[in-house]
Amino acid sequence: MALKKLKVPYEHCFSCDIDKHVKTQILENFPPKKWFDDLMTRDNEATSTPAVDIYLAGFPCQPFSAAGLQKGFKDKRGMVFYGCADYIDTNRPRAFILENVKRLIGHDDGNTFKQVLRSLNGIGDGAYEVKCQVLNTQEHGVPQSRPRIYIVGLRKDCKKSEFNFPEPLPRVSLDSILDKVKVKPTMTDLPRKTNKTAFNNVRAVLKKLTREGASPLTKTYVVDCDASEKFRSVMKDRTMCMTKSRASGFWVTSRGRRMNLDEMLRCQGMERSFKQVVSDRAIGAQIGNAMSQNVIERLFVSLLPAAGLVQKDFPLRDRWAAAAKGVKAPAAASKRTAATLDSLVEAAGQQKKRARRA
């Protein structure tokens, strides 16, 4: 979808996912030459496994996520990374992008991430220039707080120019991507009582915000209504990170309802440019599990020319940066460069210490 939006001709060589609903949706809309059900059983050396110019993978985040048990590579899902690394080593694409949760950086005091980078830097005795940086979706054109670590590799013998991570953009309002208000909500517009968790969460948040002098029925607040009371969170004019477990959508106070699928897609930099052949819940789960298209587009704008995958004069347009022109950037969106491993691990360690003190 990112390549289509950039109007870059491409050939979809293969896809891989263990989820049957993902398979159904992709085969209907973006059929690859080859489909693999399980990366860990795929023979990367077989002639039936296609070689590609650019390889993208988001290996499972649950072993490293705050929402999981954080077993890392002791969790068999954590071992999927080595399946990704083996494909890169065996087939040597011109470039690759790997994505995971920010917590991967500080997992096991940074040792897990060091092992990830050692593995990638060791391919072909240093065949790739590997850079990494945490990018938050909300700083790249859409109002979703979704910090992710992006690891980008560029094969040195294919390098035509420098690859640079995109600079942060001014934040945009969630209201700009939500459907317009049709009927002003009231304090009685709540989730169904049969869903006690969601019902109680939204009711409690509305009362609390009103007591504090806020106007949740006219100002947009997003409630993670399906979380337990202990982990319930609220954000103003932006949404918290969408995940597979929140497939039904977060609650939007100014609309008196859950976020719909089109709004969820927009929060991932996407649009409904495909045919839906699975349930709404399955699509919601896929949206929450996907890489943010806006971030991938912005990475491609620098990476494709750097890897020689488009000519220097090919008109790659960063539509997110173009839309942000003339908008004053907030103080938080400061200039950044590709982070070093030490600085990333150090920042993760400091964050962990602050959490302990809290």
N, C-alpha and C positions, 0 to 999 in steps of 0.2 A: 504493500500500500504506500510506503514511503517512496519507493522508486517510481511508482506510477504518478504520484503527486509531483515528483521532480521531473517527470517526463523523460526518464532515462530508460531506454530499451533494455530489456533483461530476459533471461531464460531461467525459469524456475526449475532447477535441477533435482532437488529433493527436499523433503521435509520429514520431520520425525516428532512424534508425540505419542505418549502412552494413553492419552485420554481419547476415548472413542468419539466423543462429541466434537472435539477439536478436529479430529480426522475427517468426520462427516462435513464439517463446515469448510475446511480448507479444500478438500477434494471437489466440492461443489463450486467454489469461487476462484481458487488459485491452484488448480491441479498441477502438481509437480510431475516430472518424468518418473520419479521413483518415490515411493512412500516407505518409511520404516516405522514400525510400531514401537520399537524399543532401541534406543541408542546403545544400550549396554550389550545387546546381542548382535549389533551390526558389525560386520567384518569390514573394517575400513580399508583393508588391503585388497579386497575383492574387486574384480573389474566391474561388478554390478553396482558398486558404490561410486557415484559420480564425483568427479573432481569439480571444484567450483573456483571462481575468481574471488568471491567474498563470502565469508562464512559468519553467520550470526547465531548465537545461542544464549539462552537464558537458563543456565543450569539451576536445578531446584534450590529455592531459597530457604525452605523450611528448616534444614539442618543448621542454619546460621541466623535465622530471624528471631526477633524478640518474641514473636508469637508462637515459636516452636520450642523444642527442648534443647536446641543449640548443641547437638551432639557432633556437629561438623562432619569430618570424614569418617567418624565411627557410625554415622547413619548411612545406610546404603545409598540413599538419595544424594548424599554429599559426594559419593564416588562418581557420580555422573560427570563431574568436572573432568576426570581423567579420560572419560570417553570423548569429551570435546577436544581435549589436548591431544589425544591419540589421532583423531581425525586431522587436526591441523598438522601434526608431525608427519603423518602418512601422505597427505595430499597437498600440503603446502599451498594453500590459497594465497593470493596476492595480499589479502588483508582479512582481518577478523575483528568482530566486536563481541565481547562477552559481557553479560550484565548480571548483577546480583544485588541483594540488599546491602545497605551501607554497613550493617553490623558484621558483615564478612571481614571487614578491615580489622576490627578489634577482637574477633573471635580467638579464643585461646591466647590472649595477650599478643595478638598479631602474628602468631606462628602459622596459623592456617593460611593467611593471606600471603605471607612470605613464601610458603610452599607453592601456592598458586603461581606466583610470579617467577619463582625458581624454575618451575616446570615449563612455563611459557618462554622464558628467556633461554632455557637450555635446548629448545628445539633447534636442531641443525647447528649446534654450537653457536647460537646467537644469530640465527637467520632472520629474526624479527626485531624490529624496533618496537618495544612495548611501552605504552603510556597508559596511565590510569588517572581517573579523576571522579570525584563525587559530583553528580549533576542532579539538581532537583527540578523536577518537571515544572514546578510553579515559577521557575526563573527562566523558562524558555517558551512562554507564550500562552500557557493554559493554567487555570487556577486550581491545581491539585498539588498538595504537598507530598512529593514522592521522591525522596532522596535515594539514589541508586549509585553503586560503583560501576563505572563503565571502564572496561579494559580493552584498549584498541591496539591491535598489532598490525604492523606494516612491514611486508617482506623487503629487506634492505636492497636486494638486487632489482626490485621493481620500483623503487622509490623515485618519483619524478619531482616531488616538492615536499615541503614540510606539512605534516598533519598538525593542526591545532584544534584544541577543544573550543567550542563556541563560548562566547562571552555571555554572562547573564543579561536578561532583558528586564525591563520594568514589569512588575506584576500586573496582571489583568484582573478585573472584577469577575466574580462568579456569575453575577447577574447578566453579564454580557453574553454568556453562553446558555443560560437557562431559558426555557420557553417562557413567554410572557405570562403574567398573572391574568387569569381569566375571571376568577372570583376571589375576592379578598378572603383569606382564611380567618377562622376564629379560634378561640382557645379550645373549642370542642372538636376541632379537626385533628384527630389523633389516629395512630395505627389501630387496627382492630383489637378489641379486648382479648380475643383468642390468642394473640401474641403478647403475652403478659410482659415480657422483657421490653419489647419495643414500645408498647403502650405506656408502661410506667416510666421509661426513660424519657420519652418525648414530653409527657405531662410534667415530669419533674424539672426538665430543662426550661420549658416555657414559663413555669411558675418562678423559677430561680432568676431567669433573665429579666422577667417583668419586675420582680422585687428590686433588682439592681438598677432599675431605671432604663433598661434596654427596651427596644421595640421589636421583638422577634417576629411579629406578624407582618411588619413592613420592611424590616431589615433582614438580610439573609444570613441565617446561621445554619450550619450543617451539623447534624447530630449522628454520631455512630450509634444508632438506636438498638442494634442487635448485640451490642457488647454487654457484659455484666456491669452492674452499677460501679464496681471498683475500677473497671477499665474504660468506662464511658468517656468519650471526649466530644468536645464541641469546638467548632471553628467558625469564625466570622468571615463571610464573603470569599471563602475558598473551601475546598474539600480536603479532608484527610486522605491518606493513601487508600486507594481502592484495592481490594484484594479478592481472591477467589472465594473466600468465606463470606464476603459481603455482596453476593451476586444479586440480591434483591434491591440494592441501592441504599444510600444513606437518606436520612430525613432532612428535608429542606423546609425551615420554619416559615419562610415568606411565601411558600406555595402550599403549605399544609398537606404535603404528600412526600413520598419517596422520590428520589431522582429517577427519571425514566431512562430507558436505554440510550436514546439519542443524546441526552445530556451526559450520560456516563461516557459515551464514545467521544464527545467533544472534550471531556476532561482528560482524555488520553491522546488528544490531538488528532482524532479520527473523525470520520463521518460515515453515514450509512451508505456506502458505495458498494455494497455486496448483497447477495441474496441470503436471507436467513432461513436455514433449513433445520435448526435445532430449537429447543425451547428458549423462552426469554431467560430463564434461570441459567441455562447452559451458556448463553451469550454473555450474560452478566458475569459469570465466572471467568469466561475467556477474556473479557475486558479487564477484569481485575488482575489477571495473570499475565497480561501482555506487556511488552516494552512500550513506552510512550512514543507514539509515532512522531510527535514534534521533535523530541530529542534525537531520534534516529535520523530524521531528515537533516537536522542541523549538523550531525556528525558526518553524514554523507557529503554535505556540501564541501567539506575540507578533505575527507578521506578518499572519495572517488578520484579526484584529480591527482592526489598524492600517490595513489596506487596505479596510476595510468589507466584507469578504467573509463575515463572520459577525457576528451581532449581539453586542453587548457581553455580554449575558446567556447567550450560547451556552456550554454546559458543556464547554469545551476542557480536557481533563485531561492534564497533563504526567505521564505514568505513570512516567517515568524519575526525575523529582524525587520523586514520591510513594514510589517504592521505596527511595530513598536516605534518607528521613527517619529520624532517630535514629541514623544512621551518622556517626561523626566524620570530617570531611574531612581528608585528608592535607595537609601543609604546602604541597605543590606545587599544590594546587587553590586558588589564591588568587583574590581578587575581581578581576574584570577589567571594563574598559569597551571599547567599540568603539575599535579602534586607528586612529590617523591614518596616512596614507600615509608620512609622514616617519619615524614611529616604527617602522613595519613594515620599511621599507627599511633603516633604521639597524640594526635588530636582525639583519636578514639579512646586512648587511655585516660586522657584528661576528662573526657565526657563521662567515662565510667566512674572516675573518682568523684565527680560532682554528683552523680546519681546515688553513690553510696552515702555521701554526706547528707543528701536530701532524705 
